[in-house]
């Protein structure tokens, strides 16, 4: 008799050579007051949605990485698919307000790994 458990045993993750490549856009918040992660998430998400639309945002797959946001230095990183780095970078530059206060995001650089983003910029 055939069992469903055999199917789950055969499922494997894709090898890294077949996965879509990602980049990490490191940014710094320029604002009079320190901003919290939730406020930054909302501002970035709204900006990317406004600039790229729903389809473009889905294709770019931007994510702010919680462990890479430093509230003291007001620096963070957005993970994005390699083919959409310039579009997301432009969307981040369009942020004008975070948490109801005037603010801007300055792009510090783009890296290929989280470790290099931490070493160089955070």
C-alpha positions, 0 to 999 in steps of 0.5 A: 500500500502506498503511503503519504509519508513517503512523499514528505520524505522525498521533498527537498529544498532547492540547491543554492545554485537554483535559488533566486539571488538576493541583495541587501540594501543598507540604509540610514534614517535621517530624522530628528527623532529616533524611529522604531522598527514598526514605523520604518517597516510601514514607511518602506512598505508604503513607498515600495508599493506606491513606486512599484505597484503590487505586481512590482512589489511582489516580484521584488520581494522586499523585506526589512530584516529585523535582526539587522535594524539598529535603533541606536544608529538608525541603520537597517537593511532591506533584502530584495531580489537581485534583478530589482535592486535599482527599483527598490533603491529608488523607492527607498529614496522617495521616503519622505515621512516616517511615523508622521515626521519628516525623514529620509533614507540614505542608501549606504550600499548594496551587498550580496550577503548579510555578513558583509552588510554587517561588517561594512555598514552596520 
